[in-house]
């Protein structure tokens, strides 16, 4: 029998870019003077007639938070190969991961989930993902600021970079599109709490992953200075059975 859902905790915050952010999108075509690496955009209409704007996919943020925790707490991570999963490991994406039998590492697959085709034998507690990370969209103030800045086009700037051939010393200029520093995105993360869950431990681990993110990077090319972020105004709202009953009665 499945565990009973006790409540949801809705965490909200602002994610502030301290350096430019690049999360890659679809490159339809590149013309003379165009960018080689555009950012991902959404067709979500912020207001009537608005153009598509950059956003942060929930999958990108969730994957980054998870990977930081796995690097810190898991017992072993090895590249996945075809065939049977080694004893004591779980297949997660392109890796086999040994979460160990105790400690914070064991909360990671519970909170972040396991791919559906790898759930067999993992136990009931892992089969229901606790965390839902929403897509994050720019705040209204950020969008208004972009519209008043002639150097920002549809929420992005273009940064020119050179790669140097180590043999010929020839320069290879490339143009990267990125969301400029100072932009704020509205974050929302929902954590489901089931019977028997350690709410305090899971909440603490989520906050720890966010603190680790601030000393790492989000998106691509972090080693070049991209993707430094700060999370501010982190708040939590508990939504239990009484909350949803009131909403239904309203």
Order of alpha helices (4+ residues) and beta strands (2+ residues): beta-beta-beta-alpha-beta-beta-beta-alpha-alpha-beta-beta-alpha-beta-beta-beta-alpha-beta-alpha
